[in-house]
């Protein structure tokens, strides 16, 4: 029964996504509203929570040169396919880009901060020659909470406050011992979705190594290996492969990725360091799939407490999860897997989120390096002492402390960060 519930969690929390999930969610809200109103678009009004604005302000849009919340809402309204959910922008063209830019150029696309305590909230109102339609997404990147047309509510989803696609009951079976037992005993044939996450995210990472995306963090690391400046070791390979995936994703690659807990970047960061370790350690396909499953589930477990969005960088969660999986590939047992989580969180906690953008690839590289370092220590039985900082003897209490830092510290840090970002752009 537990195994079935865990499989359901994987099924619901691993989702194929095209583009960074925050701007894509804005496009989805716009496309949803547009589907409910005919006529020519006259104006678009976007209200969004601080975390959404922070993560959608500057990040690349798949296949597009333009960026921005006003642009992506116009693109979603004019060319989005709402039924495709997080692949809403699949197939958009350069002509669509120009149409969206033309609409933005009229000054009739506005973006404002929503007055809401929710961290994930998007409201898009589209006014046309036939009236208006409004769509609201909240709590979950694909959760359409409400659609209103010309003053009449035509759709309302009563299951609000569901930050996750999976249910609380399904996620409540997740504990670190349960996850470890599942990973080591489940029939690998049941893990096709995890196998696909490896394939999709590796394809994006290889694209990032080959082409000039964003800051080219992964590509630069690999080039310096070729020059002999950096060694071609496990750490560098993990940093390069994971960062290259983030380079591509943050700069608007048109390739889809497998997101974890609503984040494509997290999907990349929980898979690619583990894949890199698997390649260096020459593990079997089955071992790799089990390890990546461990990484995915641990990330979901932590995010269950941490929340979808926070003032702290979510890649820290991915780093801890990947470290545990790398420890597993190094032959570590449950105790050493716990050590890896303790070591990583004791290292990278405090990394702030200042929005989704090209620089995220550097944070992915940093957390991937920390993941390998922590795994190597853990595999030797080394663990940060419970006398140090917020680290507890019980790893799950350490995770609670980590999540408390993110959740209780978020409101003020987010406010300050958003003020800095918005004032800088004026």
LINRA-V898879 format. One record per residue. PHI is phi in whole degrees, -180 to 180 (none if undefined). Layout:
PHI
PHI
This chain:
none
-62
-63
-65
-65
-66
-63
-66
-61
-59
-60
-89
-97
-101
-130
-70
-134
-116
92
-58
-66
-69
-63
-64
-65
-64
-62
-66
-62
-65
-64
-65
-62
-63
-65
-102
-144
-89
93
-82
-70
-102
-157
-134
-118
-118
-117
-145
-70
-58
-65
-67
-59
-59
-89
-109
-64
-130
-72
-68
-110
-50
76
-111
-90
-76
-135
116
-68
-62
-65
-71
-69
-66
-63
-62
-67
-89
-139
-75
-118
-59
-66
-86
54
-75
-108
-57
-98
-61
84
-66
-115
-66
-66
-62
-59
-66
-60
-66
-64
-63
-66
-60
-63
-74
82
-98
-114
-117
-131
-139
-78
-76
-87
-151
-81
-69
-82
-122
-147
-137
-126
-122
-114
-110
-106
-126
-69
-109
131
-143
-138
-129
-126
-122
-112
-148
70
-131
-60
-121
-86
-78
-85
-159
-130
-125
-129
49
85
-111
-75
-102
-157
-144
-93
-80
-97
-67
59
-100
-70
-126
-72
-83
-83
-59
-62
-67
-74
-66
-76
-79
-131
-63
-62
-65
-62
-64
-64
-59
-60
-87
-121
-64
-67
-61
-64
-81
-109
-60
-65
-66
-59
-67
-63
-64
-65
-64
-72
-69
-61
-65
-63
-65
-63
-67
-72
-88
-112
-93
-105
52
-83
56
-63
-63
-61
-65
-60
-64
-63
-77
-67
-63
-79
87
-78
-114
-87
-88
-102
-62
-62
-64
-64
-65
-61
-66
-66
-68
-65
-63
-62
-69
-51
-65
-66
-73
-99
97
-58
-88
-86
-76
-128
-95
-79
-123
55
85
-124
-69
-63
-67
-58
-67
-72
-87
-98
-67
-64
-71
-62
-61
-64
-60
-67
-71
-92
56
-83
-75
-60
-63
-60
-66
-61
-64
-65
-67
-61
-58
-63
-58
-68
-65
-64
-63
-59
-70
-64
-58
-97
-75
94
-65
-129
-156
-73
-90
-67
-68
-67
-64
-64
-62
-62
-65
-67
-64
-62
-61
-69
-66
-59
-59
-66
-82
96
-72
-90
-58
-62
-73
-60
-64
-59
-62
-65
-58
-63
-68
-64
-67
-96
-101
-59
112
-68
-84
-93
-116
95
-83
-170
-57
-65
-58
-62
-68
-68
-62
-62
-61
-71
-69
-63
-63
-63
-68
-57
-65
-66
-63
-66
-62
-66
-97
82
-95
-144
-56
-71
-67
-81
-96
51
-91
-71
-111
-64
-89
-60
-71
-73
-61
-63
-60
-64
-59
-67
-64
-59
-70
-77
-78
-89
-65
-54
-72
-64
-63
-61
-65
-62
-65
-59
-62
-68
-69
-66
-63
-87
-79
